[in-house]
């Protein structure tokens, strides 16, 4: 593990017209760690991921991934990360294998390596038997697993997971975390994830950044956050830090639509 | 190159798998061919214009190509809403390659659909004047497909909502079809209508196909090809420009 952080975000601001979604955010992610962005919906988690994944440009501030400036070297940066967005990005009219294969071509993975990696990953995520089935016949959990498998195909250094368990049932959710924790070890990939579930951040993350209203309120391991606030649960620590609890009622209309859409698409 | 190919192949695979869509998309052209072709046939003949079916078949082929190519724009909105677009946008490949792969895929599907309708018109009794001209006619069909697939890409990159595409269908695609002279001759039109038909790229497409398949072009096949080629270049450039500016 090198000393240089794999992700370095400094004083990043992102405004959409009059709305400031991300307001002077700075943090480092160390290579190999499992880093969680914890905060309610609308806190700026997804916007930050979109900036780190070159889909949005920051209004001001700088983002670095593996020592490369994200804004000025988007192509080199893209080769180094895999991403699973909040909304599914699979082609449901293609098979699992075809989705993987197209990804491999898009990331210039040589044919032989592509075949091997596809097999290893599909087996790891327990999708090998279903590789020739159309993705539209998959359950929500299977689709999410396939997306993660696909995101790892080009052996990225960082894997971004935006709300990976949103809309999954408790069983798939547990399974998802087992997979994520183990691949963090087997693939030696840095995992950057966002979640608004306290228990999940508490259980899996090495370090957590608490974000609210576009600002990072605190950063540290679960134990550090509890110690810092003198509380005994992450939930209480979050309350002490932000003055609010995360409740599902605070979900925006768009989030709710998304959840409904996911249920229907299964 | 591999990227363009794999995205092109994706469109073809999706097309061949959507049997229902293929059959459904035959409906419109078949109705025009059947109802208008046979319904207006006697009037057309009495007006001394010969067989309406002969006249109309190239127009119906043009219609099928137009509609299928424009449909690839909807496919892009679909991809945007259900995510696959994002997968390609974060990949370390130039946007131009993605745009070309998609557009060529959409155009190829449109040509396949045009070929299917061509076969249907043959069954209905359409007889091209020369078998040798058929490959050339397909060159025109390919150009029509590229022109409108590129236009669809430009529009699909610009609008975000599905409802927007409904507008495009009603206020762009239908007029393009009706103004193209696909179902009526271009001779002796009122001046305004004549002017409108001349700015419609499909007019030159249908005219070119007609010129090659039944030997009567209004503008002449050379001009038709030149216009289609020029508009094609323009629309591909516009599509590439709009596509490069998509923000997710």
Interface residues (C-beta under 8 A of the other chain):
Chain A: X50 X53 X54 X55 X56 X75 X76 X78 X79 X83 X85 X87 X88 X89 X90 X91 X92 X93 X94 X98 X101 X102 X103 X105 X106 X107 X108
Chain B: X2 X3 X6 X7 X10 X13 X14 X17 X18 X79 X82 X83 X84 X85 X86 X87 X88 X89 X90 X91 X92 X93 X247 X248
